Amino acid sequence: MLRAAEDGGPPAGTRVLGLADRTGRARSAAVAVDRLAPLPAEVGDMEAAAMPVAGLTAL
């Protein structure tokens, strides 16, 4: 996370997983705090990248 939200959410510097609307791949994006989840250190980038796909498939 590059910059923390003024109304809460994870602190700046936290690795997060976010689900953004209408975006492609990007190094950074503005995402609502309620659509972020902190990532534990043991979760690698490849696993983190697959998490939104699994979640959306379950819906």
C-alpha positions, 0 to 999 in steps of 0.5 A, a space after each residue: 500500500 503506497 498511501 493510507 486512506 484518511 478514513 482507516 484501512 491498512 497502514 502505508 507499506 502493508 502488502 494488500 490484495 484489492 479488487 478494483 472496478 474496471 481496471 486492467 493490470 497496474 502497478 498501483 491503483 486507487 481502491 476503496 478501503 472496504 475492497 482491500 485485505 492485508 496479505 500475510 508475509 507467507 503469501 507469495 505474489 503468485 498466490 496473491 494474484 490468483 486469490 481474486 479469481 478464486 473468490 469471483 469464481 465462487 460467487 
